[in-house]
């Protein structure tokens, strides 16, 4: 039973750690944020003129992003180090269950802190926006999904003339 728990934890840690380094997983993270009604900072930056982001809003968002980056910089280094220690403990022929579970617990706690910091950032950004700006962002997202869906549909279905 402990071995199964250890393998599940190791899998979760591996999947969680690749999210930080893998751009494809980063895209998935953005999609998840959007589904929750939260908006990544790069999206606000991209549409700032169209949304009419004021200088005061811009400052609040930049401060939130800067605070997030400062908070997670050390956290990422520590998390990477602990993940490497865990991986080394799992590479052994005989795994010290208690030691590996303790390392896994550390890594999971660090990942949780990282995710909470990210949620704080996304919530701070949304709270900076007006209702009109949020509605505009939702329209942009909906339009982008429709456009992408049409392109994908055309790529999958053959032309009738063929």
Buried (B, 14 or more C-beta within 10 A) or exposed (E): EEEEEBEEBBEBBBEBBEBBEEEEBEEEBBEEBBEEEBBBBEBBEEBBEEBEBEEEBBEBBEEBBEBBEEBBEEBBEBBBEBBEBBBEBBEEEEBEEEEBBEBBEBBBEBBEBBEEBBEBBBEBBBEBBEEEBBEBBEEBBEEEEEEEEEEEEEEEEEEEEE
